[in-house]
Amino acid sequence: MWKMEPNSLADKSVWANNSRCYINGKAKNVTAALYRKQDINLLRQQLKKYEQENNEKFFELNINKFIDANKQHLAEIINEAHDFIRSEAEKYPQENIVLSFSGGKDSTVTADIVTKALSNPSLVHIFGNTTLEFPTTMEYANRFRDNHPQAIFQVAENREQHFMDMCEEIGPPARLMRWCCSMFKTGPITRVINNLYRNQQILTFYGIRRYESVSRSKYNRVEKNSESVKIQQQTVAAPIFNWKDIDVWLYILEEGIDFNDAYRLGYDRVGCWCCPNNTGRAQFLSSIFMPDKSAKWHNFLVNFAKKIGKPDPEVYVETGKWKARQGGNGLSSAKTVKLQFTNCTSEENSKIYKLFRPYGDELINMFIPFGRVAPELGQKLLQETIVLDSATNVPIISIQPFAQDGYDYAVKVKTMNVKDHEGIQRMVGYQIRKYNACRRCLKCESLCRTGAISIVGDSYYIDAEKCVHCKKCMNAKFLAGGCTMDKYLRTK
């Protein structure tokens, strides 16, 4: 990065963290602009040329000193973590204890320290393969599985959707719009949990640390609040919540644990290789070690910038402004989240909602959370369906297809025998938005504690036998706007 000869730092202690590089303990700031100035092809050639000379002898000498100097500190944080793990684990059967495994250093340490604290090598590990993992992450996950033959190792993966196809439709994920998390990680993990545990509550140990970011510093070490956990079926606990980055490395190096080789290449965090939260250095390293994927992603971002009308697409991408985008401005798919309705002039408490696809059984099925759906009670000539309150069996909603000027497709929804007509219609609007805008992000599956909601093919399905009418899937506390697409596709 600075003007120096190859391997001139071979006999120095070098440590990279965020935007700083520490050389023999002295910090040097490295800006994103400096990374952009580098000749990637030249660096790639030099790495190849000096590959044989690049060894870890000096690094290992320094590490031994580092470990010896911190033995007491390490023993203290390990003992505290073990006590915490045992205290939380005793509240659950051990078969209901899960380890969240990402392939990163924090989840690696968490998996190791929990296994040792509970003296149980047969715990369930769930690896969320987002399909956007570093190649070294996939290699490490395979090694981990081979090295832990007694562990129950489950892989959660969304095999029904393709990340780039979704980027074309709803735009690339941004810092505040990471739709990919629920679609390619949380959702698939929820499916694995549902398959293993049905509606049982589980305890998941994961590698969250409060020093990782400002947002994570606000987390609780044990999180069971239904408004805070992403998957309603689990309580999450963080054994290394108070550990610093250097503590994690101290544990790995002292315990001699195998770890993801991405860290040896200079990455300081391992997740999705194209994540908008990645640092400038991570992008720089990916352009060196993953040139084809990086070039493809860069070209997509430039074309997307043109598509949404950015005046200087290259600058928009190079300066990282794409990471700050909000909403669906410039995207044709944005129209599907705009809830359009008119009040029916002939019937009180009735609204006529615009649909972006034909009225059908899937839409009627989305009213199951309100109560028992009873098509047999409606007027057959009007194709009316009645919804009964689940507690009183009194009719509360009438649904029927409707012809409305200006709407290709429409549905009329009337509320009755309720105190809060507007409140019910607000939740109806949430379900209509889901019907119009659902992109199978799997967020609703994660919200449902009983596993009643599932995406079957291209359809959103609610199992009437499993639904307990808790209405979380229609509550803004848990799902703002009633559908995650409202956040990702909303326009000014």
C-alpha positions as CSV (number, residue, x, y, z in Angstrom):
1,M,0.0,0.0,0.0
2,W,2.9,2.3,0.7
3,K,5.9,2.5,-1.6
4,M,8.1,-0.4,-0.4
5,E,9.7,-3.5,-1.8
6,P,8.0,-6.8,-1.8
7,N,8.4,-8.8,1.5
8,S,9.9,-5.7,3.2
9,L,7.5,-6.3,6.1
10,A,8.3,-10.0,6.4
11,D,10.2,-9.6,9.6
12,K,7.7,-7.1,11.2
13,S,4.5,-7.5,13.1
14,V,1.7,-6.6,10.8
15,W,-2.0,-6.6,11.9
16,A,-4.9,-5.2,9.9
17,N,-8.2,-4.0,11.5
18,N,-10.9,-2.0,9.8
19,S,-9.3,1.1,8.2
20,R,-6.0,0.7,10.0
21,C,-2.9,-1.3,9.6
22,Y,-0.5,-1.9,12.6
23,I,3.1,-2.3,11.8
24,N,5.2,-3.1,14.9
25,G,2.5,-1.6,17.0
26,K,2.3,1.7,15.1
27,A,-1.0,2.5,13.4
28,K,-1.3,3.6,9.8
29,N,-4.6,4.8,8.4
30,V,-5.5,3.4,5.0
31,T,-8.2,5.2,3.1
32,A,-10.6,3.8,0.6
33,A,-9.2,6.2,-1.9
34,L,-5.8,4.7,-1.6
35,Y,-7.1,1.3,-2.3
36,R,-8.8,2.6,-5.5
37,K,-5.5,3.9,-6.8
38,Q,-3.7,0.5,-6.8
39,D,-2.9,-1.4,-9.9
40,I,-4.7,-4.6,-9.2
41,N,-3.1,-6.6,-12.1
42,L,0.4,-5.6,-10.9
43,L,-0.4,-6.6,-7.3
44,R,-1.8,-10.0,-8.5
45,Q,1.4,-10.6,-10.5
46,Q,3.6,-9.8,-7.5
47,L,1.7,-12.0,-5.2
48,K,2.2,-14.9,-7.6
49,K,5.9,-14.0,-8.1
50,Y,6.8,-13.9,-4.4
51,E,4.4,-16.6,-3.2
52,Q,7.1,-19.0,-2.1
53,E,8.9,-16.4,-0.1
54,N,5.8,-15.4,1.8
55,N,6.0,-17.6,5.0
56,E,4.7,-17.3,8.5
57,K,7.8,-17.9,10.6
58,F,8.1,-14.4,12.0
59,F,4.4,-14.3,12.6
60,E,4.4,-17.5,14.6
61,L,7.3,-16.2,16.8
62,N,5.3,-13.0,17.6
63,I,2.2,-15.0,18.3
64,N,3.9,-17.2,20.9
65,K,5.0,-14.1,22.8
66,F,1.4,-12.7,22.4
67,I,-0.1,-15.9,23.9
68,D,2.4,-16.1,26.8
69,A,1.7,-12.5,27.8
70,N,-2.0,-13.0,27.9
71,K,-2.5,-16.4,29.4
72,Q,-4.2,-15.1,32.6
73,H,-6.5,-12.8,30.7
74,L,-7.5,-15.7,28.4
75,A,-8.2,-18.0,31.3
76,E,-10.5,-15.5,32.9
77,I,-12.6,-14.8,29.8
78,I,-12.9,-18.5,29.0
79,N,-14.1,-19.3,32.6
80,E,-16.6,-16.5,32.4
81,A,-17.9,-17.8,29.1
82,H,-18.1,-21.4,30.3
83,D,-20.2,-20.3,33.3
84,F,-22.5,-18.2,31.1
85,I,-23.0,-21.1,28.7
86,R,-23.8,-23.7,31.4
87,S,-26.2,-21.3,33.1
88,E,-28.2,-20.7,29.9
89,A,-28.0,-24.3,28.6
90,E,-29.4,-25.8,31.8
91,K,-32.8,-24.3,30.9
92,Y,-33.1,-26.4,27.8
93,P,-32.7,-30.1,26.9
94,Q,-29.3,-30.5,25.2
95,E,-31.0,-31.7,22.0
96,N,-32.7,-28.3,21.8
97,I,-29.3,-26.4,21.8
98,V,-28.1,-25.1,18.5
99,L,-24.9,-23.5,17.3
100,S,-25.1,-20.9,14.6
101,F,-22.1,-21.5,12.3
102,S,-21.1,-18.9,9.6
103,G,-17.6,-19.9,8.9
104,G,-16.3,-16.7,10.5
105,K,-13.9,-16.4,13.4
106,D,-16.6,-15.4,15.9
107,S,-18.9,-18.4,15.2
108,T,-15.8,-20.7,15.1
109,V,-14.8,-19.7,18.6
110,T,-18.4,-19.9,19.8
111,A,-18.8,-23.4,18.4
112,D,-15.6,-24.5,20.1
113,I,-16.2,-22.9,23.5
114,V,-19.8,-24.1,23.8
115,T,-18.8,-27.6,22.8
116,K,-16.1,-27.7,25.5
117,A,-18.2,-26.0,28.1
118,L,-21.0,-28.6,27.7
119,S,-18.6,-31.5,27.0
120,N,-20.9,-32.4,24.1
121,P,-19.3,-32.9,20.6
122,S,-22.7,-33.9,19.2
123,L,-24.5,-30.5,19.3
124,V,-26.5,-29.3,16.3
125,H,-24.6,-26.9,14.1
126,I,-26.5,-24.9,11.4
127,F,-24.4,-23.4,8.6
128,G,-26.3,-20.7,6.7
129,N,-24.9,-20.9,3.2
130,T,-26.1,-17.7,1.6
131,T,-24.7,-18.8,-1.8
132,L,-22.5,-15.6,-1.6
133,E,-19.8,-17.0,0.6
134,F,-16.1,-16.6,0.0
135,P,-14.6,-19.8,-1.6
136,T,-12.5,-20.1,1.5
137,T,-15.6,-20.2,3.6
138,M,-17.0,-23.2,1.8
139,E,-13.6,-24.9,2.0
140,Y,-13.5,-24.2,5.7
141,A,-17.1,-25.4,6.3
142,N,-16.2,-28.7,4.7
143,R,-13.0,-29.0,6.8
144,F,-15.0,-28.2,9.9
145,R,-17.5,-30.9,9.2
146,D,-14.7,-33.4,8.5
147,N,-12.9,-32.4,11.7
148,H,-16.0,-32.7,13.9
149,P,-17.6,-36.0,12.8
150,Q,-19.8,-36.3,15.9
151,A,-21.4,-32.9,15.3
152,I,-24.8,-32.8,13.7
153,F,-24.0,-30.4,10.8
154,Q,-27.0,-28.9,8.9
155,V,-26.7,-26.7,5.9
156,A,-29.4,-24.0,5.3
157,E,-29.6,-22.8,1.7
158,N,-32.2,-21.1,-0.5
159,R,-32.1,-23.2,-3.6
160,E,-35.2,-21.7,-5.1
161,Q,-33.9,-18.2,-5.8
162,H,-30.9,-16.6,-7.4
163,F,-29.2,-13.6,-5.8
164,M,-28.5,-11.8,-9.1
165,D,-32.0,-12.3,-10.4
166,M,-33.4,-10.7,-7.3
167,C,-30.9,-7.8,-7.6
168,E,-32.2,-7.2,-11.1
169,E,-35.8,-7.1,-9.8
170,I,-35.5,-5.1,-6.5
171,G,-32.0,-3.7,-6.8
172,P,-28.8,-4.6,-4.9
173,P,-28.9,-4.7,-1.1
174,A,-27.8,-1.5,0.6
175,R,-26.6,-0.9,4.2
176,L,-30.2,-0.2,5.4
177,M,-31.9,-2.4,2.9
178,R,-30.3,-5.9,3.2
179,W,-33.2,-7.9,1.9
180,C,-30.7,-10.7,1.2
181,C,-30.4,-11.5,4.9
182,S,-33.9,-12.8,5.3
183,M,-34.1,-14.4,1.8
184,F,-30.7,-16.2,1.8
185,K,-29.8,-16.6,5.5
186,T,-32.5,-16.2,8.2
187,G,-35.3,-17.7,6.0
188,P,-33.4,-20.9,5.1
189,I,-32.2,-21.3,8.7
190,T,-35.8,-21.0,9.9
191,R,-36.7,-23.9,7.5
192,V,-34.0,-26.1,9.0
193,I,-35.1,-25.3,12.5
194,N,-38.8,-26.0,11.7
195,N,-37.8,-29.3,10.1
196,L,-35.8,-30.3,13.2
197,Y,-37.9,-28.9,16.0
198,R,-41.4,-28.2,14.7
199,N,-42.8,-25.7,17.2
200,Q,-40.4,-26.4,20.1
201,Q,-38.4,-23.5,21.6
202,I,-34.7,-23.8,21.1
203,L,-31.6,-22.0,22.5
204,T,-29.1,-20.8,19.8
205,F,-25.6,-19.8,20.7
206,Y,-24.2,-17.4,18.2
207,G,-21.0,-15.3,17.8
208,I,-22.4,-11.8,18.1
209,R,-20.0,-9.3,19.9
210,R,-21.0,-5.8,21.0
211,Y,-17.7,-4.3,19.8
212,E,-18.4,-5.3,16.2
213,S,-20.7,-2.3,15.5
214,V,-22.8,0.5,17.0
215,S,-26.0,-1.5,16.3
216,R,-24.7,-4.7,17.9
217,S,-23.6,-2.7,21.0
218,K,-27.3,-2.2,21.8
219,Y,-28.1,-6.0,21.8
220,N,-28.6,-8.0,24.9
221,R,-26.4,-10.9,25.7
222,V,-29.4,-13.1,25.9
223,E,-32.3,-12.1,23.6
224,K,-35.7,-13.7,23.9
225,N,-37.9,-10.7,23.3
226,S,-40.1,-11.6,20.3
227,E,-39.6,-8.1,18.9
228,S,-35.8,-8.5,18.8
229,V,-35.1,-12.0,17.7
230,K,-35.2,-12.7,13.9
231,I,-36.5,-16.3,14.3
232,Q,-39.4,-16.5,16.7
233,Q,-38.7,-20.1,17.6
234,Q,-35.4,-19.4,19.2
235,T,-33.8,-17.6,22.2
236,V,-30.3,-16.4,21.2
237,A,-27.3,-16.2,23.6
238,A,-23.9,-14.7,22.9
239,P,-21.1,-16.3,25.0
240,I,-18.4,-14.0,23.6
241,F,-20.6,-10.9,23.6
242,N,-18.0,-8.9,25.6
243,W,-14.9,-10.1,23.8
244,K,-12.8,-7.8,21.7
245,D,-11.4,-8.7,18.3
246,I,-8.0,-9.5,19.8
247,D,-9.6,-11.8,22.4
248,V,-11.1,-13.9,19.6
249,W,-7.7,-14.3,18.0
250,L,-6.0,-15.0,21.3
251,Y,-8.4,-17.9,21.8
252,I,-8.0,-19.3,18.3
253,L,-4.2,-19.2,18.4
254,E,-3.9,-20.5,21.9
255,E,-6.3,-23.4,21.4
256,G,-4.8,-24.2,18.0
257,I,-8.2,-24.0,16.2
258,D,-8.4,-24.2,12.4
259,F,-10.0,-21.1,10.9
260,N,-11.1,-19.6,7.6
261,D,-8.2,-18.8,5.3
262,A,-9.9,-15.6,4.2
263,Y,-8.3,-14.0,7.3
264,R,-4.8,-15.0,6.1
265,L,-5.5,-13.0,2.9
266,G,-6.2,-9.8,4.9
267,Y,-10.0,-9.8,5.4
268,D,-11.0,-8.8,8.9
269,R,-14.6,-10.1,8.6
270,V,-16.1,-13.0,6.7
271,G,-19.6,-12.9,5.4
272,C,-21.1,-12.4,2.0
273,W,-18.3,-11.3,-0.3
274,C,-20.4,-8.5,-1.9
275,C,-22.1,-7.2,1.2
276,P,-22.7,-3.5,1.3
277,N,-21.2,-3.4,4.8
278,N,-17.9,-4.6,3.6
279,T,-15.0,-2.2,4.0
280,G,-13.0,-0.7,1.2
281,R,-10.2,-3.1,2.0
282,A,-12.5,-6.1,1.6
283,Q,-13.6,-4.9,-1.8
284,F,-9.9,-4.3,-2.7
285,L,-8.9,-7.8,-1.6
286,S,-11.9,-9.4,-3.5
287,S,-10.7,-7.6,-6.7
288,I,-7.4,-9.4,-6.2
289,F,-8.5,-12.8,-5.1
290,M,-11.9,-13.0,-6.7
291,P,-11.4,-11.0,-9.9
292,D,-14.1,-12.6,-12.0
293,K,-16.9,-12.3,-9.4
294,S,-15.7,-8.7,-8.5
295,A,-15.8,-7.6,-12.2
296,K,-19.2,-9.1,-12.7
297,W,-20.6,-7.4,-9.6
298,H,-19.0,-4.1,-10.6
299,N,-20.6,-4.3,-14.0
300,F,-23.9,-5.1,-12.6
301,L,-23.8,-2.1,-10.2
302,V,-22.8,0.3,-13.0
303,N,-25.7,-1.0,-15.2
304,F,-28.1,-0.7,-12.3
305,A,-27.0,2.9,-11.7
306,K,-27.8,3.6,-15.4
307,K,-31.1,1.9,-15.0
308,I,-32.2,4.1,-12.2
309,G,-31.0,7.2,-13.9
310,K,-27.8,8.1,-12.0
311,P,-25.9,10.9,-13.9
312,D,-22.4,9.4,-13.4
313,P,-22.8,5.6,-12.8
314,E,-19.1,4.9,-12.5
315,V,-18.6,7.5,-9.7
316,Y,-21.8,6.3,-8.0
317,V,-20.3,2.8,-7.8
318,E,-16.7,3.6,-7.2
319,T,-17.4,6.0,-4.3
320,G,-19.8,3.4,-2.7
321,K,-22.9,5.5,-3.0
322,W,-24.8,2.5,-4.1
323,K,-24.5,1.2,-0.5
324,A,-26.6,4.2,0.7
325,R,-29.5,3.9,-1.7
326,Q,-33.0,3.7,-0.2
327,G,-36.3,2.5,-1.6
328,G,-37.2,1.4,-5.1
329,N,-36.7,4.6,-7.0
330,G,-36.3,3.9,-10.7
331,L,-37.6,0.3,-10.4
332,S,-40.7,-0.9,-12.2
333,S,-41.4,-3.4,-9.4
334,A,-41.8,-0.5,-6.9
335,K,-45.5,0.0,-8.0
336,T,-46.5,-3.3,-6.4
337,V,-45.9,-2.0,-2.8
338,K,-48.1,1.1,-3.3
339,L,-51.4,0.2,-1.6
340,Q,-54.2,1.6,-3.7
341,F,-57.8,1.5,-2.6
342,T,-61.1,3.4,-2.7
343,N,-63.8,3.5,-0.1
344,C,-67.0,1.8,-1.3
345,T,-69.8,4.3,-1.6
346,S,-72.6,1.8,-1.3
347,E,-71.4,-0.1,1.8
348,E,-70.1,1.2,5.1
349,N,-66.7,-0.1,6.3
350,S,-65.9,-1.5,2.8
351,K,-62.7,-0.8,0.8
352,I,-61.9,-1.8,-2.7
353,Y,-58.2,-2.7,-3.1
354,K,-56.2,-2.8,-6.3
355,L,-54.6,-6.1,-7.1
356,F,-51.6,-6.5,-9.4
357,R,-52.6,-10.1,-10.3
358,P,-56.0,-11.9,-10.5
359,Y,-58.1,-12.6,-7.4
360,G,-57.7,-16.2,-6.3
361,D,-57.4,-18.8,-3.6
362,E,-53.9,-17.6,-2.6
363,L,-55.4,-14.2,-1.6
364,I,-58.3,-15.8,0.3
365,N,-55.7,-18.0,2.1
366,M,-53.9,-14.8,3.4
367,F,-57.0,-14.0,5.5
368,I,-56.5,-17.1,7.8
369,P,-54.7,-15.1,10.5
370,F,-57.9,-13.1,11.0
371,G,-59.9,-16.3,11.9
372,R,-61.7,-19.2,10.2
373,V,-62.1,-18.7,6.5
374,A,-65.6,-19.9,5.5
375,P,-66.3,-19.7,1.7
376,E,-69.4,-21.8,2.2
377,L,-71.1,-18.9,4.1
378,G,-70.6,-16.3,1.4
379,Q,-73.0,-15.5,-1.4
380,K,-72.0,-17.8,-4.2
381,L,-73.1,-15.5,-7.1
382,L,-70.7,-12.8,-5.8
383,Q,-67.9,-15.4,-5.1
384,E,-68.0,-14.1,-1.5
385,T,-65.9,-15.6,1.3
386,I,-66.7,-14.9,5.0
387,V,-64.1,-14.9,7.7
388,L,-65.2,-15.8,11.2
389,D,-63.6,-14.6,14.4
390,S,-61.6,-17.5,15.8
391,A,-62.8,-17.0,19.4
392,T,-66.5,-16.1,18.9
393,N,-67.3,-17.6,15.5
394,V,-69.0,-14.3,14.5
395,P,-68.5,-13.1,10.9
396,I,-66.0,-10.2,10.9
397,I,-64.8,-9.9,7.2
398,S,-66.4,-10.3,3.8
399,I,-64.1,-10.8,0.8
400,Q,-65.2,-10.8,-2.9
401,P,-63.7,-10.0,-6.3
402,F,-64.8,-6.7,-7.7
403,A,-64.8,-4.7,-10.9
404,Q,-63.4,-1.2,-10.3
405,D,-62.7,1.6,-12.9
406,G,-58.9,2.0,-13.3
407,Y,-58.1,-1.3,-11.7
408,D,-57.3,-4.4,-13.8
409,Y,-58.0,-6.6,-10.8
410,A,-59.6,-5.7,-7.5
411,V,-61.0,-7.1,-4.3
412,K,-63.7,-5.6,-2.0
413,V,-63.2,-6.2,1.7
414,K,-65.9,-5.3,4.2
415,T,-65.5,-5.5,8.0
416,M,-68.4,-6.2,10.4
417,N,-69.2,-6.9,14.0
418,V,-65.9,-5.3,15.2
419,K,-65.1,-2.2,17.2
420,D,-62.0,-1.1,15.3
421,H,-62.9,-1.2,11.6
422,E,-59.9,0.9,10.6
423,G,-57.5,-1.3,12.6
424,I,-58.8,-4.4,10.9
425,Q,-58.6,-2.7,7.4
426,R,-55.0,-1.7,8.1
427,M,-54.1,-5.3,8.7
428,V,-56.1,-6.2,5.6
429,G,-54.0,-3.7,3.7
430,Y,-50.9,-5.5,4.9
431,Q,-52.1,-8.8,3.5
432,I,-53.0,-7.2,0.2
433,R,-49.5,-5.7,0.0
434,K,-48.0,-9.1,0.6
435,Y,-50.2,-10.6,-2.2
436,N,-49.1,-7.9,-4.6
437,A,-45.5,-7.5,-3.7
438,C,-44.2,-10.8,-2.2
439,R,-40.8,-11.6,-3.5
440,R,-40.4,-14.8,-1.4
441,C,-38.0,-13.1,1.0
442,L,-39.0,-15.7,3.7
443,K,-39.2,-13.1,6.4
444,C,-42.8,-14.1,7.3
445,E,-41.7,-17.8,7.7
446,S,-39.2,-16.6,10.3
447,L,-41.8,-14.6,12.1
448,C,-44.2,-17.5,12.5
449,R,-43.5,-19.4,15.7
450,T,-45.8,-22.3,14.8
451,G,-44.5,-22.8,11.3
452,A,-47.9,-22.0,9.7
453,I,-46.4,-19.7,7.0
454,S,-44.5,-21.2,4.1
455,I,-43.5,-20.3,0.5
456,V,-44.6,-23.1,-1.7
457,G,-43.2,-22.6,-5.2
458,D,-44.2,-19.1,-6.1
459,S,-47.1,-19.0,-3.7
460,Y,-47.5,-17.7,-0.1
461,Y,-49.3,-20.2,1.9
462,I,-50.8,-20.2,5.5
463,D,-51.7,-23.6,7.1
464,A,-55.0,-23.1,8.8
465,E,-54.3,-26.1,11.1
466,K,-51.0,-24.5,12.4
467,C,-52.1,-20.8,12.6
468,V,-52.9,-19.7,16.1
469,H,-54.1,-16.2,14.9
470,C,-51.5,-14.3,16.9
471,K,-51.4,-11.8,14.0
472,K,-47.6,-11.1,14.3
473,C,-47.4,-11.4,10.5
474,M,-49.8,-8.4,10.3
475,N,-48.3,-6.4,13.2
476,A,-46.1,-3.4,12.3
477,K,-44.0,-4.1,15.5
478,F,-42.7,-7.2,13.8
479,L,-43.1,-6.4,10.1
480,A,-43.3,-2.7,9.3
481,G,-45.7,-2.1,6.4
482,G,-46.9,-5.7,6.6
483,C,-44.3,-6.8,4.0
484,T,-40.5,-6.3,3.9
485,M,-40.8,-5.2,0.3
486,D,-42.5,-2.0,1.5
487,K,-39.2,-0.9,2.9
488,Y,-37.1,-2.0,-0.1
489,L,-39.3,-0.8,-2.9
490,R,-41.0,2.2,-1.4
491,T,-40.5,5.4,-3.4
492,K,-40.8,9.1,-2.5
